[in-house]
């Protein structure tokens, strides 16, 4: 299965910083599935799940109280728009990175998602082909983890 990671490669989870374009090494819980029902219809997954709409965002402002959390749009602080046209966020598994509680500046929106059209890297997430992710999420549950292997670090 083809997978892509952050443009800057891998980084130790504790060293991850907002905007560094690196994928954090570690064992990350599968917290929540977000998906485009308008494109995929109902999705079979044993994870908490929510439908992505044009009003879904994710706060990436390190100084905001909602940093590294889902936010409804419109939203005044810096954020990602989850309703995208490049296919990347057709399926998004929120990983348990920097979320309990979030620490400002230590990385946000670390997801397992679809590979965007024409992309060879991400901004720090792990991405796989949409068909493979659809098959994978049907087998996942909230007791499982995504392990990003430290043995891959230089």
MARZAMAR-983166 format. One record per residue (C-alpha): z negated, x negated, y negated; residue in three letters; residue number from 0. Coordinates in steps of 0.5 Angstrom, whole numbers, m for minus. Example, Ala and Ser with C-alpha at 12.3 -4.5 7.8 and 13.67 -1.06 7.14 Angstrom:
MARZAMAR-983166
<rovo zz="m16" xx="m25" yy="9" residuo="ALA" num="0"/>
<rovo zz="m14" xx="m27" yy="2" residuo="SER" num="1"/>
***
This chain:
MARZAMAR-983166
<rovo zz="0" xx="0" yy="0" residuo="UNK" num="0"/>
<rovo zz="2" xx="m3" yy="m7" residuo="UNK" num="1"/>
<rovo zz="m4" xx="m3" yy="m12" residuo="UNK" num="2"/>
<rovo zz="m4" xx="m6" yy="m19" residuo="UNK" num="3"/>
<rovo zz="m10" xx="m9" yy="m23" residuo="UNK" num="4"/>
<rovo zz="m12" xx="m11" yy="m30" residuo="UNK" num="5"/>
<rovo zz="m7" xx="m15" yy="m34" residuo="UNK" num="6"/>
<rovo zz="m12" xx="m21" yy="m34" residuo="UNK" num="7"/>
<rovo zz="m14" xx="m20" yy="m27" residuo="UNK" num="8"/>
<rovo zz="m21" xx="m20" yy="m24" residuo="UNK" num="9"/>
<rovo zz="m27" xx="m21" yy="m27" residuo="UNK" num="10"/>
<rovo zz="m34" xx="m21" yy="m25" residuo="UNK" num="11"/>
<rovo zz="m37" xx="m14" yy="m26" residuo="UNK" num="12"/>
<rovo zz="m43" xx="m16" yy="m31" residuo="UNK" num="13"/>
<rovo zz="m38" xx="m20" yy="m35" residuo="UNK" num="14"/>
<rovo zz="m33" xx="m14" yy="m36" residuo="UNK" num="15"/>
<rovo zz="m32" xx="m13" yy="m44" residuo="UNK" num="16"/>
<rovo zz="m29" xx="m7" yy="m47" residuo="UNK" num="17"/>
<rovo zz="m21" xx="m9" yy="m48" residuo="UNK" num="18"/>
<rovo zz="m21" xx="m15" yy="m44" residuo="UNK" num="19"/>
<rovo zz="m16" xx="m12" yy="m40" residuo="UNK" num="20"/>
<rovo zz="m19" xx="m15" yy="m33" residuo="UNK" num="21"/>
<rovo zz="m21" xx="m11" yy="m27" residuo="UNK" num="22"/>
<rovo zz="m29" xx="m11" yy="m25" residuo="UNK" num="23"/>
<rovo zz="m30" xx="m14" yy="m18" residuo="UNK" num="24"/>
<rovo zz="m36" xx="m10" yy="m15" residuo="UNK" num="25"/>
<rovo zz="m37" xx="m4" yy="m11" residuo="UNK" num="26"/>
<rovo zz="m36" xx="2" yy="m15" residuo="UNK" num="27"/>
<rovo zz="m38" xx="9" yy="m13" residuo="UNK" num="28"/>
<rovo zz="m33" xx="15" yy="m13" residuo="UNK" num="29"/>
<rovo zz="m36" xx="20" yy="m18" residuo="UNK" num="30"/>
<rovo zz="m31" xx="25" yy="m20" residuo="UNK" num="31"/>
<rovo zz="m23" xx="27" yy="m19" residuo="UNK" num="32"/>
<rovo zz="m19" xx="29" yy="m25" residuo="UNK" num="33"/>
<rovo zz="m12" xx="32" yy="m24" residuo="UNK" num="34"/>
<rovo zz="m6" xx="35" yy="m27" residuo="UNK" num="35"/>
<rovo zz="m6" xx="42" yy="m23" residuo="UNK" num="36"/>
<rovo zz="0" xx="43" yy="m27" residuo="UNK" num="37"/>
<rovo zz="4" xx="38" yy="m23" residuo="UNK" num="38"/>
<rovo zz="0" xx="38" yy="m17" residuo="UNK" num="39"/>
<rovo zz="m2" xx="45" yy="m15" residuo="UNK" num="40"/>
<rovo zz="m9" xx="45" yy="m12" residuo="UNK" num="41"/>
<rovo zz="m12" xx="38" yy="m9" residuo="UNK" num="42"/>
<rovo zz="m15" xx="37" yy="m3" residuo="UNK" num="43"/>
<rovo zz="m21" xx="33" yy="m4" residuo="UNK" num="44"/>
<rovo zz="m29" xx="33" yy="m2" residuo="UNK" num="45"/>
<rovo zz="m31" xx="30" yy="m9" residuo="UNK" num="46"/>
<rovo zz="m33" xx="33" yy="m15" residuo="UNK" num="47"/>
<rovo zz="m26" xx="35" yy="m19" residuo="UNK" num="48"/>
<rovo zz="m24" xx="38" yy="m25" residuo="UNK" num="49"/>
<rovo zz="m17" xx="40" yy="m28" residuo="UNK" num="50"/>
<rovo zz="m14" xx="35" yy="m33" residuo="UNK" num="51"/>
<rovo zz="m11" xx="39" yy="m39" residuo="UNK" num="52"/>
<rovo zz="m9" xx="37" yy="m46" residuo="UNK" num="53"/>
<rovo zz="m16" xx="37" yy="m49" residuo="UNK" num="54"/>
<rovo zz="m19" xx="32" yy="m44" residuo="UNK" num="55"/>
<rovo zz="m21" xx="25" yy="m47" residuo="UNK" num="56"/>
<rovo zz="m25" xx="19" yy="m45" residuo="UNK" num="57"/>
<rovo zz="m29" xx="16" yy="m50" residuo="UNK" num="58"/>
<rovo zz="m28" xx="8" yy="m51" residuo="UNK" num="59"/>
<rovo zz="m32" xx="7" yy="m57" residuo="UNK" num="60"/>
<rovo zz="m38" xx="2" yy="m56" residuo="UNK" num="61"/>
<rovo zz="m42" xx="5" yy="m61" residuo="UNK" num="62"/>
<rovo zz="m41" xx="12" yy="m60" residuo="UNK" num="63"/>
<rovo zz="m47" xx="16" yy="m56" residuo="UNK" num="64"/>
<rovo zz="m41" xx="19" yy="m51" residuo="UNK" num="65"/>
<rovo zz="m38" xx="12" yy="m49" residuo="UNK" num="66"/>
<rovo zz="m35" xx="11" yy="m42" residuo="UNK" num="67"/>
<rovo zz="m36" xx="19" yy="m42" residuo="UNK" num="68"/>
<rovo zz="m31" xx="25" yy="m41" residuo="UNK" num="69"/>
<rovo zz="m30" xx="28" yy="m48" residuo="UNK" num="70"/>
<rovo zz="m27" xx="35" yy="m50" residuo="UNK" num="71"/>
<rovo zz="m21" xx="34" yy="m55" residuo="UNK" num="72"/>
<rovo zz="m20" xx="34" yy="m61" residuo="UNK" num="73"/>
<rovo zz="m25" xx="28" yy="m62" residuo="UNK" num="74"/>
<rovo zz="m27" xx="24" yy="m68" residuo="UNK" num="75"/>
<rovo zz="m29" xx="17" yy="m65" residuo="UNK" num="76"/>
<rovo zz="m24" xx="12" yy="m61" residuo="UNK" num="77"/>
<rovo zz="m22" xx="15" yy="m54" residuo="UNK" num="78"/>
<rovo zz="m16" xx="16" yy="m49" residuo="UNK" num="79"/>
<rovo zz="m12" xx="22" yy="m48" residuo="UNK" num="80"/>
<rovo zz="m12" xx="24" yy="m41" residuo="UNK" num="81"/>
<rovo zz="m6" xx="28" yy="m41" residuo="UNK" num="82"/>
<rovo zz="m1" xx="23" yy="m40" residuo="UNK" num="83"/>
<rovo zz="7" xx="24" yy="m39" residuo="UNK" num="84"/>
<rovo zz="8" xx="17" yy="m35" residuo="UNK" num="85"/>
<rovo zz="4" xx="19" yy="m29" residuo="UNK" num="86"/>
<rovo zz="m2" xx="15" yy="m29" residuo="UNK" num="87"/>
<rovo zz="m7" xx="20" yy="m30" residuo="UNK" num="88"/>
<rovo zz="m4" xx="25" yy="m25" residuo="UNK" num="89"/>
<rovo zz="m10" xx="24" yy="m21" residuo="UNK" num="90"/>
<rovo zz="m16" xx="20" yy="m23" residuo="UNK" num="91"/>
<rovo zz="m22" xx="18" yy="m19" residuo="UNK" num="92"/>
<rovo zz="m27" xx="16" yy="m24" residuo="UNK" num="93"/>
<rovo zz="m31" xx="10" yy="m21" residuo="UNK" num="94"/>
<rovo zz="m38" xx="9" yy="m22" residuo="UNK" num="95"/>
<rovo zz="m38" xx="3" yy="m27" residuo="UNK" num="96"/>
<rovo zz="m42" xx="2" yy="m33" residuo="UNK" num="97"/>
<rovo zz="m44" xx="9" yy="m33" residuo="UNK" num="98"/>
<rovo zz="m51" xx="10" yy="m31" residuo="UNK" num="99"/>
<rovo zz="m53" xx="9" yy="m37" residuo="UNK" num="100"/>
<rovo zz="m46" xx="7" yy="m40" residuo="UNK" num="101"/>
<rovo zz="m48" xx="0" yy="m44" residuo="UNK" num="102"/>
<rovo zz="m43" xx="0" yy="m51" residuo="UNK" num="103"/>
<rovo zz="m38" xx="m6" yy="m50" residuo="UNK" num="104"/>
<rovo zz="m39" xx="m7" yy="m43" residuo="UNK" num="105"/>
<rovo zz="m32" xx="m3" yy="m41" residuo="UNK" num="106"/>
<rovo zz="m30" xx="4" yy="m40" residuo="UNK" num="107"/>
<rovo zz="m25" xx="8" yy="m37" residuo="UNK" num="108"/>
<rovo zz="m25" xx="4" yy="m30" residuo="UNK" num="109"/>
<rovo zz="m21" xx="9" yy="m26" residuo="UNK" num="110"/>
<rovo zz="m17" xx="9" yy="m19" residuo="UNK" num="111"/>
<rovo zz="m11" xx="12" yy="m22" residuo="UNK" num="112"/>
<rovo zz="m3" xx="13" yy="m20" residuo="UNK" num="113"/>
<rovo zz="1" xx="7" yy="m22" residuo="UNK" num="114"/>
<rovo zz="5" xx="9" yy="m29" residuo="UNK" num="115"/>
<rovo zz="12" xx="9" yy="m29" residuo="UNK" num="116"/>
<rovo zz="15" xx="2" yy="m30" residuo="UNK" num="117"/>
<rovo zz="8" xx="m1" yy="m30" residuo="UNK" num="118"/>
<rovo zz="6" xx="m8" yy="m27" residuo="UNK" num="119"/>
<rovo zz="m1" xx="m8" yy="m29" residuo="UNK" num="120"/>
<rovo zz="m7" xx="m4" yy="m32" residuo="UNK" num="121"/>
<rovo zz="m12" xx="m4" yy="m38" residuo="UNK" num="122"/>
<rovo zz="m17" xx="m6" yy="m33" residuo="UNK" num="123"/>
<rovo zz="m17" xx="0" yy="m27" residuo="UNK" num="124"/>
<rovo zz="m14" xx="0" yy="m20" residuo="UNK" num="125"/>
<rovo zz="m8" xx="4" yy="m19" residuo="UNK" num="126"/>
<rovo zz="m4" xx="6" yy="m13" residuo="UNK" num="127"/>
<rovo zz="3" xx="10" yy="m12" residuo="UNK" num="128"/>
<rovo zz="1" xx="17" yy="m13" residuo="UNK" num="129"/>
<rovo zz="3" xx="19" yy="m6" residuo="UNK" num="130"/>
<rovo zz="m1" xx="14" yy="m3" residuo="UNK" num="131"/>
<rovo zz="m7" xx="16" yy="m8" residuo="UNK" num="132"/>
<rovo zz="m6" xx="24" yy="m6" residuo="UNK" num="133"/>
<rovo zz="m7" xx="22" yy="2" residuo="UNK" num="134"/>
<rovo zz="m13" xx="17" yy="0" residuo="UNK" num="135"/>
<rovo zz="m17" xx="23" yy="m4" residuo="UNK" num="136"/>
<rovo zz="m16" xx="28" yy="2" residuo="UNK" num="137"/>
<rovo zz="m20" xx="23" yy="6" residuo="UNK" num="138"/>
<rovo zz="m25" xx="21" yy="1" residuo="UNK" num="139"/>
<rovo zz="m32" xx="24" yy="m1" residuo="UNK" num="140"/>
<rovo zz="m38" xx="22" yy="m6" residuo="UNK" num="141"/>
<rovo zz="m41" xx="18" yy="m1" residuo="UNK" num="142"/>
<rovo zz="m36" xx="13" yy="m1" residuo="UNK" num="143"/>
<rovo zz="m34" xx="7" yy="m5" residuo="UNK" num="144"/>
<rovo zz="m28" xx="3" yy="m8" residuo="UNK" num="145"/>
<rovo zz="m30" xx="m5" yy="m7" residuo="UNK" num="146"/>
<rovo zz="m26" xx="m10" yy="m11" residuo="UNK" num="147"/>
<rovo zz="m27" xx="m16" yy="m7" residuo="UNK" num="148"/>
<rovo zz="m30" xx="m22" yy="m11" residuo="UNK" num="149"/>
<rovo zz="m26" xx="m27" yy="m6" residuo="UNK" num="150"/>
<rovo zz="m20" xx="m25" yy="m10" residuo="UNK" num="151"/>
<rovo zz="m23" xx="m29" yy="m16" residuo="UNK" num="152"/>
<rovo zz="m20" xx="m36" yy="m17" residuo="UNK" num="153"/>
***
